[in-house]
Amino acid sequence: MAQTRMRLFGERERHLASLDAALAREMADVEAGCVQPAGRFVELTDRYKCFVEAAYSARLQERDEL
């Protein structure tokens, strides 16, 4: 049981180290100006926000009709 815990702890630590390294690489890219603004992200967010609002209002109308 203790060996399993130690193995899982080691795997978790390696995974966290990998995430830290990836974040450091990405932050270096940002600081170097290698990242472009996410204009498409804003466009998609607005688009799907409309879908959610429409679906939500339709559900409210269905509920009110009951």
C-alpha positions in Angstrom: 0.0 0.0 0.0 2.8 2.4 0.9 4.6 1.6 -2.4 1.5 2.4 -4.4 1.1 5.7 -2.6 4.8 6.6 -3.2 4.4 5.6 -6.9 1.3 7.8 -7.3 3.0 10.7 -5.5 6.0 10.4 -7.8 3.7 10.4 -10.9 1.8 13.4 -9.6 5.1 15.3 -9.0 6.3 14.5 -12.5 3.0 15.6 -14.0 3.1 18.9 -12.1 6.8 19.4 -13.1 5.7 18.9 -16.7 2.9 21.4 -16.4 5.2 23.9 -14.8 7.7 23.5 -17.7 4.9 24.0 -20.2 3.6 27.1 -18.5 7.1 28.5 -18.4 7.5 27.9 -22.1 4.2 29.6 -22.9 5.0 32.6 -20.7 8.3 32.9 -22.4 6.5 33.0 -25.8 4.1 35.6 -24.5 6.9 37.8 -23.2 8.8 37.4 -26.5 5.7 38.6 -28.4 5.2 35.3 -30.2 1.5 35.1 -29.3 -1.3 36.7 -31.3 -4.5 38.0 -29.8 -7.4 35.6 -29.8 -9.8 37.6 -31.9 -11.5 34.4 -33.2 -12.1 33.4 -29.6 -14.1 36.5 -28.9 -16.1 35.9 -32.1 -16.9 32.3 -31.1 -17.7 33.3 -27.5 -20.3 35.9 -28.8 -21.7 33.3 -31.2 -22.2 30.6 -28.6 -23.4 33.0 -26.0 -26.3 33.8 -28.4 -27.1 30.1 -28.7 -27.1 29.6 -25.0 -29.3 32.6 -24.4 -31.8 31.4 -27.0 -31.9 27.9 -25.6 -32.3 29.3 -22.1 -35.1 31.6 -23.0 -36.9 28.8 -24.9 -36.7 26.6 -21.8 -38.1 29.4 -19.6 -41.0 29.8 -22.0 -41.6 26.0 -21.9 -41.6 26.1 -18.2 -44.0 29.0 -18.1 -46.4 27.2 -20.3 -46.7 24.3 -17.9 
